[in-house]
């Protein structure tokens, strides 16, 4: 499957958010990962749909919007209208997963479900046929810069089930992703890699994205 690099703007300079996103496009990123936190589902608050709408005018890159919020069903339409290309919500949230997926489908936007580190792969199996992607968190959601947690077994289970059903769903990892940890995930079946600090703190962002892509592709072969 295609190796996709989706840098997380959680690690960017928020005072220069538009230029930070444009720098990702120039550096060869495939998507932009946008972490939305409400201070309830996770102990942090980031940004909302108006910021996504403002950024949409500044780049053509697909927006990979990760809703780490308690009631995603209530906010999915606003983020779709703001320009999200993919909406990812948590299986552990209070909303009905099937309804959340349906909201995305009605608007022609891709749908994904995220799993916290402690949530088993099987939790998403009932919805897998209708998903474009599954996100496996390799840190506890809420803050950037955390240490990577190896979720290889969960990734293997998900990739095996996706393949068994003949699906084309992507498998994304988020948290502590570098050129050293991405190969671990790629070997287990991941093909979409969210990286924040690794890319935004690099002296050369293009080089960081290239190294991450090469490391993941090499491990997946």
C-alpha positions in Angstrom: 0.0 0.0 0.0 1.0 3.6 -0.5 3.1 5.1 2.3 1.5 8.3 3.5 3.2 10.9 5.7 0.8 13.1 7.7 2.6 15.6 9.9 0.8 16.8 13.0 0.5 20.5 13.3 0.2 20.0 17.1 4.0 20.4 17.1 4.0 23.5 14.9 4.4 27.2 15.8 0.7 28.2 16.3 1.6 31.8 15.9 2.6 31.0 12.2 0.1 28.3 11.5 -0.6 29.1 7.8 3.1 29.3 6.9 3.8 26.1 8.9 1.2 24.2 6.9 2.6 25.6 3.7 6.1 24.5 4.7 4.8 20.9 4.9 3.4 21.1 1.4 6.8 22.3 0.1 8.6 19.6 2.1 6.6 16.8 0.4 4.0 15.9 3.0 1.0 13.8 1.8 -1.6 15.0 4.3 -1.8 17.4 7.2 -2.9 15.9 10.5 -5.0 18.2 12.6 -5.5 17.2 16.3 -8.7 18.6 17.8 -9.0 18.3 21.6 -11.8 19.5 23.8 -10.4 19.4 27.3 -12.8 16.7 28.3 -12.0 13.6 26.2 -8.4 14.4 26.7 -6.8 16.8 29.1 -5.8 19.5 26.6 -7.5 22.0 24.3 -6.3 22.8 20.8 -8.3 24.3 18.0 -11.7 24.2 16.3 -13.4 24.3 12.9 -12.8 28.0 12.3 -9.0 27.4 12.3 -9.4 24.5 9.9 -11.5 26.7 7.6 -8.9 29.4 7.6 -6.1 26.9 6.9 -8.1 25.3 4.1 -7.6 28.5 2.0 -3.8 28.2 2.4 -3.0 24.7 1.1 -4.2 22.0 -1.2 -3.0 19.2 1.0 -5.7 16.8 2.3 -6.7 17.5 5.9 -6.6 14.4 8.2 -8.8 15.7 11.1 -8.4 13.7 14.3 -11.3 14.5 16.7 -10.2 13.7 20.3 -13.5 15.0 21.7 -16.3 13.6 23.8 -19.2 14.1 21.3 -17.8 13.9 17.8 -21.2 13.4 16.3 -22.2 17.0 17.2 -19.2 18.5 15.6 -18.4 16.4 12.5 -20.6 18.5 10.2 -18.8 21.7 11.2 -15.4 20.2 10.5 -16.5 18.8 7.1 -17.9 22.2 6.1 -14.6 23.7 7.2 -12.7 21.6 4.7 -11.7 18.3 6.3 -11.0 15.5 3.8 -11.0 12.7 6.4 -12.6 12.7 9.8 -11.3 10.4 12.5 -13.1 10.0 15.8 -12.5 7.7 18.8 -14.3 4.5 19.4 -14.1 5.4 23.1 -16.2 8.6 22.7 -19.8 9.0 23.7 -21.2 9.1 20.1 -22.6 6.2 18.1 -19.8 5.1 15.7 -22.2 4.1 12.9 -23.9 7.5 13.0 -20.5 9.3 12.9 -19.5 7.2 9.8 -22.9 8.0 8.2 -22.4 11.7 8.7 -19.1 11.5 6.9 -20.5 9.4 4.1 -23.4 11.8 3.5 -20.9 14.6 2.8 -18.5 12.5 0.7 -15.7 12.7 3.3 -13.6 9.7 4.4 -14.3 8.2 7.8 -11.8 6.7 10.3 -11.9 5.4 13.8 -9.1 5.8 16.4 -8.2 3.4 19.2 -6.4 4.4 22.4 -3.5 2.2 23.4 -5.6 0.2 25.8 -8.5 -0.5 23.5 -8.3 -3.8 21.7 -8.3 -4.1 17.9 -11.5 -6.1 18.0 -13.5 -3.0 19.1 -13.4 -1.6 15.6 -14.2 -4.8 13.8 -18.0 -4.2 13.7 -17.4 -1.0 11.7 -14.5 -2.0 9.6 -16.3 -2.6 6.4 -17.5 1.0 6.3 -14.2 2.7 7.2 -11.5 4.2 5.0 -8.9 4.1 7.8 -8.2 2.9 11.4 -5.9 5.0 13.6 -3.9 3.2 16.3 -2.6 5.5 18.9 1.0 4.7 20.0 0.8 7.2 22.9 -2.0 8.2 25.2 -3.9 11.0 23.3 -3.7 14.5 24.6 -0.2 15.9 24.2 2.6 15.8 21.7 6.2 14.8 22.3 5.4 11.5 24.2 7.4 8.3 24.0 6.4 5.7 21.5 4.5 2.6 22.7 4.8 -0.5 20.5 1.4 -1.5 19.2 2.7 -4.1 16.7 0.3 -6.9 17.8 -2.8 -4.6 17.5 -1.6 -3.4 14.1 -1.0 -7.0 12.9 -4.5 -8.0 14.0 -6.1 -5.1 12.2 -4.1 -5.5 9.0 -4.9 -9.2 9.0 -8.6 -8.5 9.4 -8.6 -5.8 6.7 -6.9 -8.2 4.3 -9.2 -11.1 5.2 -12.2 -9.1 4.3 -10.6 -7.8 1.1 -10.7 -4.2 2.2 -8.5 -1.3 1.2 -8.6 0.6 4.5 -5.5 2.5 5.5 -3.9 1.8 8.9 -2.5 4.9 10.6 -0.2 5.3 13.6 0.2 8.4 15.7 2.5 9.1 18.6 6.3 9.1 18.9 6.7 8.3 15.2 10.3 8.7 13.9 12.5 7.0 11.4 13.3 4.5 14.1 9.8 3.6 15.2 8.0 3.9 11.9 9.6 0.7 10.6 8.3 -1.2 13.6 4.8 -0.1 12.7 5.2 -0.6 9.0 6.3 -4.2 9.5 3.1 -4.8 11.4 0.9 -3.3 8.7 0.7 0.4 9.1 1.0 2.6 6.0 0.0 6.1 7.3 2.4 7.8 9.7 1.7 10.8 11.8 4.8 12.6 13.1 4.9 15.9 14.9 8.1 16.8 16.8 10.2 14.6 14.5 9.3 16.8 11.5 8.7 20.2 13.0 11.9 20.2 15.1 14.1 18.9 12.3 16.6 21.4 10.7 15.3 20.3 7.3 11.7 19.2 7.2 11.9 17.8 3.7 14.8 15.6 4.7 12.9 14.4 7.8 9.8 13.5 5.7 12.0 11.7 3.1 13.8 9.7 5.8 10.6 8.8 7.5 9.1 7.6 4.2 12.2 5.6 3.2 12.4 3.9 6.6 8.7 2.9 6.5 8.8 1.7 2.9 11.9 -0.3 3.6 10.4 -2.1 6.5 7.1 -2.8 4.6 8.8 -4.6 1.7 
